[in-house]
């Protein structure tokens, strides 16, 4: 699948073991500057906000650029109101605010650290060597092999030297087969 709307099934703190590993890695990085993160294929924003929660907990100054090609998903991400079940895996230490009947929003300081914008991974070229961390989980699996490698190269090019690329479990094998 390389055209059209991709599925946007997501929730906060998806894949807890991977989030905990990311927490360990990020907590060991020296605090020298604002951590720049790109969350590619951000859907409705759950992952971008999860990353912001994590970085706030670590006391890391950060800015997250969250991109997706679907305007409807981005509008929901900016609104930041979610059903209660999307928070089911978010650790209890993180604050969410009730905004209505079984609906909640993320903490204001978490929202302020994330900027959403429309961008199509297949059509735009991200800035090179711009990000400490690039997260693109469960997006590449919807593309054919050639497109996967093309997008993977864009993601790697967007990393600063010694930057961290975070893919979904099903996509991790792409690194081995890509020659990167």
Phi and psi in degrees as GROMACS dihedral restraints (atoms count N, CA, C in turn):
[ dihedral_restraints ]
;  ai    aj    ak    al  type     phi  dphi    fc
    3     4     5     6     1  -126.7    20    10
    4     5     6     7     1    -8.9    20    10
    6     7     8     9     1  -123.9    20    10
    7     8     9    10     1   165.3    20    10
    9    10    11    12     1    82.8    20    10
   10    11    12    13     1  -172.4    20    10
   12    13    14    15     1   -85.0    20    10
   13    14    15    16     1   130.8    20    10
   15    16    17    18     1   -86.7    20    10
   16    17    18    19     1   155.6    20    10
   18    19    20    21     1   -59.5    20    10
   19    20    21    22     1   149.2    20    10
   21    22    23    24     1  -126.0    20    10
   22    23    24    25     1    49.9    20    10
   24    25    26    27     1   -80.7    20    10
   25    26    27    28     1   114.5    20    10
   27    28    29    30     1  -157.2    20    10
   28    29    30    31     1   168.5    20    10
   30    31    32    33     1  -161.4    20    10
   31    32    33    34     1   169.5    20    10
   33    34    35    36     1   -70.3    20    10
   34    35    36    37     1   141.2    20    10
   36    37    38    39     1    59.3    20    10
   37    38    39    40     1    38.4    20    10
   39    40    41    42     1   -63.0    20    10
   40    41    42    43     1   137.8    20    10
   42    43    44    45     1    59.0    20    10
   43    44    45    46     1    71.0    20    10
   45    46    47    48     1   -54.2    20    10
   46    47    48    49     1   -37.5    20    10
   48    49    50    51     1   -63.3    20    10
   49    50    51    52     1   -39.2    20    10
   51    52    53    54     1   -68.9    20    10
   52    53    54    55     1   -37.8    20    10
   54    55    56    57     1   -65.6    20    10
   55    56    57    58     1   -38.7    20    10
   57    58    59    60     1   -67.2    20    10
   58    59    60    61     1   -39.3    20    10
   60    61    62    63     1   -63.3    20    10
   61    62    63    64     1   -41.3    20    10
   63    64    65    66     1   -63.7    20    10
   64    65    66    67     1   -39.8    20    10
   66    67    68    69     1   -58.4    20    10
   67    68    69    70     1   -46.4    20    10
   69    70    71    72     1   -60.8    20    10
   70    71    72    73     1   -44.5    20    10
   72    73    74    75     1   -63.9    20    10
   73    74    75    76     1   -47.9    20    10
   75    76    77    78     1   -68.3    20    10
   76    77    78    79     1   -31.4    20    10
   78    79    80    81     1   -70.1    20    10
   79    80    81    82     1   -20.7    20    10
   81    82    83    84     1   -88.9    20    10
   82    83    84    85     1   -10.9    20    10
   84    85    86    87     1   -72.6    20    10
   85    86    87    88     1   137.8    20    10
   87    88    89    90     1   -66.6    20    10
   88    89    90    91     1   142.9    20    10
   90    91    92    93     1   -88.3    20    10
   91    92    93    94     1    98.5    20    10
   93    94    95    96     1  -117.3    20    10
   94    95    96    97     1   -30.4    20    10
   96    97    98    99     1  -154.1    20    10
   97    98    99   100     1   174.0    20    10
   99   100   101   102     1   -64.6    20    10
  100   101   102   103     1   127.2    20    10
  102   103   104   105     1   -73.9    20    10
  103   104   105   106     1   125.1    20    10
  105   106   107   108     1  -102.8    20    10
  106   107   108   109     1   124.7    20    10
  108   109   110   111     1  -125.2    20    10
  109   110   111   112     1   138.3    20    10
  111   112   113   114     1  -116.0    20    10
  112   113   114   115     1   121.9    20    10
  114   115   116   117     1  -105.2    20    10
  115   116   117   118     1    98.8    20    10
  117   118   119   120     1   -89.7    20    10
  118   119   120   121     1   134.4    20    10
  120   121   122   123     1    71.4    20    10
  121   122   123   124     1    49.8    20    10
  123   124   125   126     1   -77.9    20    10
  124   125   126   127     1    -9.1    20    10
  126   127   128   129     1    55.3    20    10
  127   128   129   130     1  -123.4    20    10
  129   130   131   132     1   -90.9    20    10
  130   131   132   133     1     5.6    20    10
  132   133   134   135     1    99.6    20    10
  133   134   135   136     1    -4.4    20    10
  135   136   137   138     1   -58.1    20    10
  136   137   138   139     1   -43.1    20    10
  138   139   140   141     1   -69.8    20    10
  139   140   141   142     1   -42.9    20    10
  141   142   143   144     1   -60.5    20    10
  142   143   144   145     1   -43.9    20    10
  144   145   146   147     1   -68.6    20    10
  145   146   147   148     1   -35.0    20    10
  147   148   149   150     1   -60.5    20    10
  148   149   150   151     1   -42.9    20    10
  150   151   152   153     1   -64.2    20    10
  151   152   153   154     1   -39.4    20    10
  153   154   155   156     1   -66.1    20    10
  154   155   156   157     1   -41.8    20    10
  156   157   158   159     1   -56.2    20    10
  157   158   159   160     1   -48.3    20    10
  159   160   161   162     1   -58.5    20    10
  160   161   162   163     1   -48.3    20    10
  162   163   164   165     1   -68.9    20    10
  163   164   165   166     1   -33.7    20    10
  165   166   167   168     1   -63.5    20    10
  166   167   168   169     1   -43.2    20    10
  168   169   170   171     1   -61.0    20    10
  169   170   171   172     1   -35.9    20    10
  171   172   173   174     1   -79.8    20    10
  172   173   174   175     1    -6.7    20    10
  174   175   176   177     1    72.6    20    10
  175   176   177   178     1    24.8    20    10
  177   178   179   180     1   -93.7    20    10
  178   179   180   181     1   120.7    20    10
  180   181   182   183     1   -61.5    20    10
  181   182   183   184     1   135.7    20    10
  183   184   185   186     1  -155.5    20    10
  184   185   186   187     1   160.8    20    10
  186   187   188   189     1  -137.2    20    10
  187   188   189   190     1   130.4    20    10
  189   190   191   192     1  -114.2    20    10
  190   191   192   193     1   123.9    20    10
  192   193   194   195     1   -98.1    20    10
  193   194   195   196     1   116.2    20    10
  195   196   197   198     1  -112.8    20    10
  196   197   198   199     1   123.8    20    10
  198   199   200   201     1  -124.3    20    10
  199   200   201   202     1   150.0    20    10
  201   202   203   204     1  -158.5    20    10
  202   203   204   205     1   157.9    20    10
  204   205   206   207     1   -90.7    20    10
  205   206   207   208     1   -12.7    20    10
  207   208   209   210     1   -92.6    20    10
  208   209   210   211     1   112.8    20    10
  210   211   212   213     1   -63.7    20    10
  211   212   213   214     1   -36.2    20    10
  213   214   215   216     1   -63.9    20    10
  214   215   216   217     1   -43.7    20    10
  216   217   218   219     1   -64.0    20    10
  217   218   219   220     1   -41.6    20    10
  219   220   221   222     1   -64.6    20    10
  220   221   222   223     1   -37.8    20    10
  222   223   224   225     1   -61.7    20    10
  223   224   225   226     1   -40.6    20    10
  225   226   227   228     1   -68.1    20    10
  226   227   228   229     1   -37.0    20    10
  228   229   230   231     1   -61.9    20    10
  229   230   231   232     1   -43.7    20    10
  231   232   233   234     1   -65.8    20    10
  232   233   234   235     1   -39.8    20    10
  234   235   236   237     1   -63.4    20    10
  235   236   237   238     1   -38.3    20    10
  237   238   239   240     1    61.2    20    10
  238   239   240   241     1    36.7    20    10
  240   241   242   243     1  -115.5    20    10
  241   242   243   244     1   127.1    20    10
  243   244   245   246     1  -133.5    20    10
  244   245   246   247     1   155.4    20    10
  246   247   248   249     1   -70.1    20    10
  247   248   249   250     1   152.1    20    10
  249   250   251   252     1   -53.2    20    10
  250   251   252   253     1   -40.0    20    10
  252   253   254   255     1   -65.4    20    10
  253   254   255   256     1   -20.4    20    10
  255   256   257   258     1   -71.7    20    10
  256   257   258   259     1   -14.7    20    10
  258   259   260   261     1   -97.1    20    10
  259   260   261   262     1     6.4    20    10
  261   262   263   264     1   -58.0    20    10
  262   263   264   265     1   -29.3    20    10
  264   265   266   267     1  -102.1    20    10
  265   266   267   268     1    -6.0    20    10
  267   268   269   270     1   -65.8    20    10
  268   269   270   271     1   126.3    20    10
  270   271   272   273     1   -55.0    20    10
  271   272   273   274     1   143.0    20    10
  273   274   275   276     1   -61.1    20    10
  274   275   276   277     1   -20.4    20    10
  276   277   278   279     1   -65.5    20    10
  277   278   279   280     1   -19.4    20    10
  279   280   281   282     1   -88.7    20    10
  280   281   282   283     1   136.3    20    10
  282   283   284   285     1   -86.6    20    10
  283   284   285   286     1   136.2    20    10
  285   286   287   288     1  -128.4    20    10
  286   287   288   289     1   155.5    20    10
  288   289   290   291     1  -117.9    20    10
  289   290   291   292     1   131.9    20    10
  291   292   293   294     1   -70.2    20    10
  292   293   294   295     1   136.5    20    10
  294   295   296   297     1  -128.1    20    10
  295   296   297   298     1     6.1    20    10
  297   298   299   300     1   160.7    20    10
  298   299   300   301     1  -164.9    20    10
  300   301   302   303     1   -60.7    20    10
  301   302   303   304     1   100.4    20    10
  303   304   305   306     1    55.8    20    10
  304   305   306   307     1    29.2    20    10
  306   307   308   309     1  -122.5    20    10
  307   308   309   310     1   142.0    20    10
  309   310   311   312     1  -139.0    20    10
  310   311   312   313     1   162.1    20    10
  312   313   314   315     1  -130.4    20    10
  313   314   315   316     1   161.8    20    10
  315   316   317   318     1   -79.6    20    10
  316   317   318   319     1   162.2    20    10
  318   319   320   321     1   -61.9    20    10
  319   320   321   322     1   143.5    20    10
  321   322   323   324     1   -56.4    20    10
  322   323   324   325     1   -39.8    20    10
  324   325   326   327     1   -66.7    20    10
  325   326   327   328     1   -28.2    20    10
  327   328   329   330     1   -71.9    20    10
  328   329   330   331     1   -42.8    20    10
  330   331   332   333     1   -62.9    20    10
  331   332   333   334     1   -39.3    20    10
  333   334   335   336     1   -64.7    20    10
  334   335   336   337     1   -20.8    20    10
  336   337   338   339     1   -87.9    20    10
  337   338   339   340     1    -2.3    20    10
  339   340   341   342     1  -121.0    20    10
  340   341   342   343     1   129.3    20    10
  342   343   344   345     1  -114.9    20    10
  343   344   345   346     1   131.6    20    10
  345   346   347   348     1  -104.8    20    10
  346   347   348   349     1   141.6    20    10
  348   349   350   351     1  -150.7    20    10
  349   350   351   352     1   152.7    20    10
  351   352   353   354     1   -80.7    20    10
  352   353   354   355     1   128.4    20    10
  354   355   356   357     1  -160.5    20    10
  355   356   357   358     1   135.6    20    10
  357   358   359   360     1  -102.1    20    10
  358   359   360   361     1   118.5    20    10
  360   361   362   363     1   -56.6    20    10
  361   362   363   364     1   -27.4    20    10
  363   364   365   366     1   -82.9    20    10
  364   365   366   367     1   -21.3    20    10
  366   367   368   369     1  -113.2    20    10
  367   368   369   370     1   -17.4    20    10
  369   370   371   372     1  -115.5    20    10
  370   371   372   373     1   154.9    20    10
  372   373   374   375     1  -109.8    20    10
  373   374   375   376     1   120.1    20    10
  375   376   377   378     1   -72.1    20    10
  376   377   378   379     1   161.7    20    10
  378   379   380   381     1   -62.4    20    10
  379   380   381   382     1   144.3    20    10
  381   382   383   384     1   -83.8    20    10
  382   383   384   385     1   144.8    20    10
  384   385   386   387     1    49.3    20    10
  385   386   387   388     1    50.7    20    10
  387   388   389   390     1  -112.9    20    10
  388   389   390   391     1   -18.4    20    10
  390   391   392   393     1  -123.2    20    10
  391   392   393   394     1   142.1    20    10
  393   394   395   396     1   -74.8    20    10
  394   395   396   397     1   -35.9    20    10
  396   397   398   399     1  -136.9    20    10
  397   398   399   400     1   134.3    20    10
  399   400   401   402     1  -121.6    20    10
  400   401   402   403     1   125.3    20    10
  402   403   404   405     1  -115.8    20    10
  403   404   405   406     1   125.3    20    10
  405   406   407   408     1  -146.5    20    10
  406   407   408   409     1    81.3    20    10
  408   409   410   411     1  -102.4    20    10
  409   410   411   412     1   133.3    20    10
  411   412   413   414     1    61.4    20    10
  412   413   414   415     1    37.6    20    10
  414   415   416   417     1  -116.0    20    10
  415   416   417   418     1   -48.8    20    10
  417   418   419   420     1   -62.3    20    10
  418   419   420   421     1   -24.7    20    10
  420   421   422   423     1   -62.7    20    10
  421   422   423   424     1   -17.1    20    10
  423   424   425   426     1   -90.0    20    10
  424   425   426   427     1    -1.2    20    10
  426   427   428   429     1  -106.9    20    10
  427   428   429   430     1   158.2    20    10
  429   430   431   432     1   -72.3    20    10
  430   431   432   433     1   166.8    20    10
  432   433   434   435     1   -56.6    20    10
  433   434   435   436     1   -44.7    20    10
  435   436   437   438     1   -61.8    20    10
  436   437   438   439     1   -43.0    20    10
  438   439   440   441     1   -68.4    20    10
  439   440   441   442     1   -37.7    20    10
  441   442   443   444     1   -57.1    20    10
  442   443   444   445     1   -47.4    20    10
  444   445   446   447     1   -66.3    20    10
  445   446   447   448     1   -38.5    20    10
  447   448   449   450     1   -61.2    20    10
  448   449   450   451     1   -47.8    20    10
  450   451   452   453     1   -68.9    20    10
  451   452   453   454     1   -40.8    20    10
  453   454   455   456     1   -58.1    20    10
  454   455   456   457     1   -42.0    20    10
  456   457   458   459     1   -62.7    20    10
  457   458   459   460     1   -38.8    20    10
  459   460   461   462     1   -62.6    20    10
  460   461   462   463     1   -42.1    20    10
  462   463   464   465     1   -64.4    20    10
  463   464   465   466     1   -44.5    20    10
  465   466   467   468     1   -64.6    20    10
  466   467   468   469     1   -41.7    20    10
  468   469   470   471     1   -62.4    20    10
  469   470   471   472     1   -26.2    20    10
  471   472   473   474     1   -78.1    20    10
  472   473   474   475     1   -11.5    20    10
  474   475   476   477     1   -81.5    20    10
  475   476   477   478     1   143.3    20    10
  477   478   479   480     1   -69.2    20    10
  478   479   480   481     1   161.0    20    10
  480   481   482   483     1   -54.4    20    10
  481   482   483   484     1   136.9    20    10
  483   484   485   486     1    66.6    20    10
  484   485   486   487     1    17.4    20    10
  486   487   488   489     1   -72.3    20    10
  487   488   489   490     1   168.4    20    10
  489   490   491   492     1  -115.3    20    10
  490   491   492   493     1   126.2    20    10
  492   493   494   495     1  -103.4    20    10
  493   494   495   496     1   125.6    20    10
  495   496   497   498     1  -114.8    20    10
  496   497   498   499     1   116.9    20    10
  498   499   500   501     1  -113.9    20    10
  499   500   501   502     1   167.8    20    10
  501   502   503   504     1   -72.4    20    10
  502   503   504   505     1   162.8    20    10
  504   505   506   507     1   -55.1    20    10
  505   506   507   508     1   -45.4    20    10
  507   508   509   510     1   -67.9    20    10
  508   509   510   511     1   -19.3    20    10
  510   511   512   513     1   -96.6    20    10
  511   512   513   514     1   -13.1    20    10
  513   514   515   516     1   -59.4    20    10
  514   515   516   517     1   -31.8    20    10
  516   517   518   519     1   -67.2    20    10
  517   518   519   520     1   -18.0    20    10
  519   520   521   522     1   -60.2    20    10
  520   521   522   523     1   -35.6    20    10
  522   523   524   525     1   -61.1    20    10
  523   524   525   526     1   -44.0    20    10
  525   526   527   528     1   -62.7    20    10
  526   527   528   529     1   -37.5    20    10
  528   529   530   531     1   -91.4    20    10
  529   530   531   532     1    -5.5    20    10
  531   532   533   534     1   -91.7    20    10
  532   533   534   535     1   -18.7    20    10
  534   535   536   537     1    83.1    20    10
  535   536   537   538     1     8.7    20    10
